[in-house]
Each structure stands twice: as structure tokens, then as C-alpha cells.
Amino acid sequence: VWLAAVSLALQALPGAAQSTKYKKGEQVPLFANKVGPFANPSEQYEYYTLPFCAPKEEFRKSQHLGEVLAGDRMMKTLFALPFDQSFESKKLCSYTLKPKDIDTFQNAIDNDYYFEFIYDDLPLWGFIGDVVTNLVDGRNVTNYHLFTHYIFTMTQNGEGQVIEVNWDHDPASVLDISDSTNAVDLTFRYSARWSKTHLASREHVSQPAPQHLEIRWFSIFNSIVTVLLLTGFLATILVRVLKNDFLRYARSDEEEHLESEESGWKLVHGDVFRFPHNKELFCAILGNGSQLVCMSIGVLVLACLGVYSQYNRGALLVAALLLFALTSGINGYVAASMYTKMEGQSWVWSLMLAYFLFLGPFFVVGTFLNFVAVAYNSSAALPFGTVVVILLILTLVSFPLNILGGISGRNFSTPFETPCRTNKLPREIPPLPWHRQWSPQMLMAGFLPFSAIYIELYYVFASVWGHQLYSLYGILLLVFLILIVVTSFITIALTYFQLSIEDYRWWWRSILNGGSTGLFIFGYCIYYFKFKARMSGFMQTAFFFGYMSTVCYGAFLVLGAVGFFSSLSFVRYIYRSIKCD
């Protein structure tokens, strides 16, 4: 299994974009990748779905798994751009646009269609045209202009390597296609402009400065202050209260007070370690949350090491897929170990539930969105071969590791450590005020962790669902760790308050309180889609809410597991410090 994992990983990981060395005049192919509405990043199509002049023979570039997952579909174009040879206004092709083709271009220009070319593994972008509205005789007249003269600007380092490439158009060379009732003749031209650069390689090319860097660091500082305040809260309030509780309970034991005179969390010592209902689902949440924590940290650490770059297309998606498969053993181990500690009997069903708890909904959502992409004839639809590769990774790597982890967790699990014995009959829980019910507690528990991450969340959204380049992975890793710490602290505090009013049902409550931040993130998704983004159409809406609902569900599992394990450590600590009957 591990040999299969390593083999698949080596074959699927994309290699770094290395510039090929060319001689002067040697042909460097230009590939057309995709077109689509600028505001809808998931709605992308193959370049030649628009009526551009295409080669007679179709030639597609071989692509690795990451590029296919990212929706890249590269086809060779008619552009001839030899290395280090400049020229002006070279004819590409001439043909007649039919009224149907004009309508297609008008619709594309209305929706701000952009295209992406790939030149020696370097991406470049441009728009196919623009709309100009003029006031004529007191009314607005809309004119559609199609760009017909492309200008490619390239730099080379004197050693036969392409360093930078950019696209522009000649404003004087546009075709007015406002009239879609008659055919019109069209001629595309292009120019190549080469220059020498002092940069030795592509890695030395300056990248755009991250947006609002001061605000983001202020957000980090604010989050760190939040963590310190929470730490101080636990240190000054909980520790003092616990100390007073310990002294009071010790004095009560010495004076042999009646149990009826006691109050607080000590009274529920015989029920606090009573196992929760639905053990299979409970343990499956803990297993999936542990797996996703490890996967997320692994993805972010690789990002900080510089594995992902704008030239390494789709590397993050491949890394996430492989790390998810390779961490499946953690899922099985944690779920099976906890289920054995809880004296569960249906451990096979528990293991299957743990494997499919996150993967099942993700597979259903992914399959539905793939059918949507197929219906739209979008290049975002995964080819059958790619689907087979993903299924092979899951069945040959992920599933066996999950089973092995489950067997190990079951066989090497130790008895559940409980400082106090559990009573046979559960204690009656006194009536709870409304603000101590589970729903208000979830709102309070989720708000504070979300407030620590929401600013950085905007930049992540702008990168994933926009066209901004995200590069500050170190900040993202720091924010993720802050999120875990804040969730842990706030869940511990709420668990203590719950036990203080003699409500011992903290097991499920700790998961709900910890995972409630996922609900806030989903609420932010709705806000971002409505007020920040310009996305539209069924396909883009389905992709946004489909994938983001899965991400928020994963956040719920991650933070729910963090909340439970933090609360478990805290509960064991306080009950280990008192004398239990």
C-alpha cells in the first residue's frame, strides 16, 4: 500500500516550471488554455469554443494531474513566436464572421470574457474585446469592439531562457461588431517584442505586493491579543475559581458535609464521564477532524516551503489530494481507538462511517458539480481518466490506510482513563436558563474564533474565487494556529460553565461549540457572494456554494475535534484534582 502511495505521489505531483533553453529563432509553442467570464472563475471553457481561427489539426499538450484538476485544457494555436525574434503586425488569419459568430462574440464581450495563454509554461491573460457606450442624439448607443491585434512582450536572460511574457492589444486595431445582422470580414494580426533582462531566472521576477499588508498584520496582532486575553481569562478566572472550588470541596470532605449542601461541578463527578449517545457518529467526527487537521497543517507547511507557485499549476490541489489519502490512517486510528475506549461493539460499521463521513458528502457534491460542468460544456469538468486516477488513489491508498489505522487503533487502544467512577443511573439535570441552552452557546462559541480570522478570510476568498495571487502562506498558517488555540480556549471555558450548573452532557456540546465556527464561515460565504463578488449564473453559484459548504463542513469537523479533545483534557484535570467517592 505504501509503495503504491509513493508511486502515485511521484506520478501525480507536478514538477516545477523549468524554463527550456532555446536558440535564437527556435519555435516556442503558444498554447491556448481557456476563456470565461472574468467575474466567474469556475465558469471556464476551452479557447476554441469561441469562433477564433483554429489550427486544422488539433494538438493538445500533455498535462499532469494538477493542471487537469485546475481546469486547464491546453491546445496549440496558430501563433508563431520564435525565440528572441521581434516583428510587427504579422497576419495570423482572415475569415468571415457569420451573424451567429458575431452574437457569440457579443455575448462574450458583454460577460467580460478573458483568455489565458501559456507560453513556455508561463501564463498570460487578456480580454477579447470591450464595450463602448456613446451618447448619440440623446440616447445611449452601445458598440462592441473585438481586439484584432495582439502584442506579445517577452524578456529573455541572454542564456536562451524566457523570463517574462505579457499580453497587450493595439487600441487602433479593433473591429466593430455591433451589427449582428450581416457577416463581416475579420483579420487577426499579432506582434512580438523581445528584450533582454538582467534577471537570471523566473524566480527573481518581482511579484505584485500583497494587498493591504498593514491591515493584515494588524489583524494578526488583534488575533494574538485575543489569544492572550483568552489565556489571561483562563488563568485569572478559571484557575482562581477552580482553586476556590478545590478548597471548598476539600473543606467539605473534611467537615463531612452532606451532599445536599454541595453545588457545582463536583456533584456530577459520577456522570461526567458517561459515554455519549451515537458513539459511532461521535468517533467518526473525531477521526475525520483529526485527519483534516493533519492534512491542513501539511498543506500549509508545504506552502511555506515554497512548493506552490504561479508556475507550478495545480500543485496545491494535488498536494491536498495526496495528503488526504496519506492521512486516512489517522482517521481510522483515532475513530477506532475512541470507539474501543467507549466500549462500542459495531467497530466495522464505525470504521466505515468514519471513512465516508467527510468523503461521502464531498464525493456527492463533486459528482453533481462535475455533471453541471459537463452540461455547460465547461473545461472545469474532469475527464473520465482523471476521475479514474482519483478513485484509484482513494481505493488503493486512502481506504487501505484507513482500515490499517482502524485495526491498529482497536488493537492498541488502552482503557478510557476516568478519575471518577460512573454511576449506573444518570443524575437528573436541573432546568437550564435559556442562555445555557445549546444554540446560544454555539453562537457565543463560534463568534470569537471567527472574529480572529475573518479579515484573512477575505483575502483567501479573493484568491480562490477571484484572480488575486495569494502568497502569504506564513500568515495563513499563523492564522490557522490562532484559530485552533482560540477554539480550544473558548470551548474549555464553556465546558466549565456547563459543568458548574450541573449539566454533565458536555461530550456532544464540546463538538458543537468548537465546530460552530464553520457555521459563521458559511454565513460569511453568503455575505461575500452577495456583496463582495460579482459572480452570477447557475454554474458559478453551484460551484461556489457546493465547494464552500463542503469546506465549512470540514471546518466544523476540524474545530469540533479540537473542542472535544481540549475539553476532555480539561475535564480530566479538574476531576483528577478532587476526591471522588
Residue, then its C-alpha position, 0 to 999 in steps of 0.5 A: v500500500w505504501l509503495a503504491a502511495v509513493s508511486l502515485a505521489l511521484q506520478a501525480l505531483p507536478g514538477a516545477a516550471q523549468s524554463t527550456k533553453y532555446k536558440k535564437g529563432e527556435q519555435v516556442p509553442l503558444f498554447a491556448n488554455k481557456v476563456g470565461p467570464f472574468a467575474n466567474p472563475s469556475e465558469q471556464y471553457e476551452y479557447y476554441t469554443l469561441p469562433f477564433c481561427a483554429p489550427k486544422e489539426e488539433f494538438r493538445k499538450s500533455q498535462h499532469l494531474g494538477e493542471v487537469l484538476a485546475g481546469d486547464r485544457m491546453m491546445k496549440t494555436l496558430f501563433a508563431l513566436p520564435f525565440d528572441q525574434s521581434f516583428e510587427s503586425k504579422k497576419l495570423c488569419s482572415y475569415t468571415l464572421k457569420p451573424k451567429d459568430i458575431d452574437t457569440f462574440q457579443n455575448a462574450i464581450d458583454n460577460d467580460y470574457y478573458f483568455e489565458f495563454i501559456y507560453d513556455d509554461l508561463p501564463l498570460w491573460g487578456f480580454i477579447g474585446d470591450v464595450v463602448t457606450n456613446l451618447v448619440d442624439g440623446r440616447n445611449v448607443t452601445n458598440y462592441h469592439l473585438f481586439t484584432h491585434y495582439i502584442f506579445t512582450m517577452t524578456q529573455n536572460g541572454e542564456g536562451q531562457v524566457i523570463e517574462v511574457n505579457w499580453d497587450h492589444d493595439p487600441a487602433s486595431v479593433l473591429d466593430i461588431s455591433d451589427s449582428t445582422n450581416a457577416v463581416d470580414l475579420t483579420f487577426r494580426y499579432s506582434a512580438r517584442w523581445s528584450k533582454t533582462h538582467l534577471a537570471s531566472r523566473e524566480h527573481v521576477s518581482q511579484p505584485a505586493p500583497q494587498h493591504l499588508e498593514i491591515r493584515w498584520f494588524s489583524i494578526f496582532n488583534s488575533i494574538v491579543t485575543v489569544l492572550l486575553l483568552t489565556g489571561f481569562l483562563a488563568t485569572i478566572l478559571v484557575r482562581v475559581l477552580k482553586n476556590d472550588f478545590l478548597r471548598y470541596a476539600r473543606s467539605d470532605e473534611e467537615e463531612h458535609l452532606e451532599s445536599e449542601e454541595s453545588g457545582w461541578k463536583l456533584v456530577h463527578g459520577d456522570v461526567f464521564r458517561f459515554p455519549h449517545n451515537k458513539e459511532l457518529f461521535c468517533a467518526i467526527l473525531g477521526n475525520g477532524s483529526q485527519l483534516v487537521c493533519m492534512s491542513i497543517g501539511v498543506l500549509v507547511l508545504a506552502c511555506l516551503g515554497v512548493y506552490s507557485q504561479y508556475n507550478r499549476g495545480a500543485l496545491l490541489v494535488a498536494a491536498l489530494l495526496l495528503f488526504a489519502l496519506t492521512s486516512g490512517i489517522n482517521g481510522y486510528v483515532a475513530a477506532s481507538m475512541y470507539t474501543k475506549m467507549e466500549g462500542q461493539s459495531w467497530v466495522w460499521s464505525l470504521m466505515l462511517a468514519y471513512f465516508l463521513f467527510l468523503g461521502p458528502f464531498f464525493v456527492v457534491g463533486t459528482f453533481l458539480n462535475f455533471v453541471a460542468v459537463a452540461y455547460n460544456s465547461s473545461a472545469a469538468l474532469p475527464f473520465g481518466t482523471v476521475v479514474v486516477i482519483l478513485l484509484i488513489l482513494t481505493l488503493v491508498s486512502f481506504p487501505l490506510n484507513i482500515l490499517g489505522g482502524i485495526s491498529g487503533r482497536n488493537f492498541s487502544t488502552p482503557f478510557e482513563t476516568p478519575c471518577r467512577t460512573n454511576k449506573l443511573p444518570r443524575e437528573i439535570p436541573p432546568l437550564p436558563w435559556h442562555r445555557q441552552w445549546s444554540p446560544q452557546m454555539l453562537m457565543a462559541g463560534f463568534l470569537p474564533f471567527s472574529a480572529i480570522y475573518i479579515e484573512l478570510y477575505y483575502v483567501f476568498a479573493s484568491v480562490w474565487g477571484h484572480q488575486l495571487y495569494s502568497l502569504y502562506g506564513i500568515l495563513l498558517l499563523v492564522f490557522l494556529i490562532l484559530i485552533v488555540v482560540t477554539s480550544f480556549i473558548t470551548i474549555a471555558l464553556t465546558y466549565f460553565q456547563l459543568s458548574i450548573e450541573d449539566y454533565r452532557w458536555w461530550w456532544r456540546s464540546i463538538l458543537n461549540g468548537g465546530s460552530t465556527g464553520l457555521f459563521i464561515f458559511g454565513y460569511c460565504i453568503y455575505y461575500f457572494k452577495f456583496k463582495a463578488r460579482m459572480s452570477g449564473f447557475m454554474q458559478t453559484a453551484f460551484f461556489f456554494g457546493y465547494m464552500s459548504t463542503v469546506c465549512y463542513g470540514a471546518f466544523l469537523v476540524l474545530g469540533a475535534v479540537g473542542f472535544f479533545s481540549s475539553l476532555s483534557f480539561v475535564r480530566y484535570i479538574y476531576r483528577s484534582i478532587k476526591c471522588d467517592 
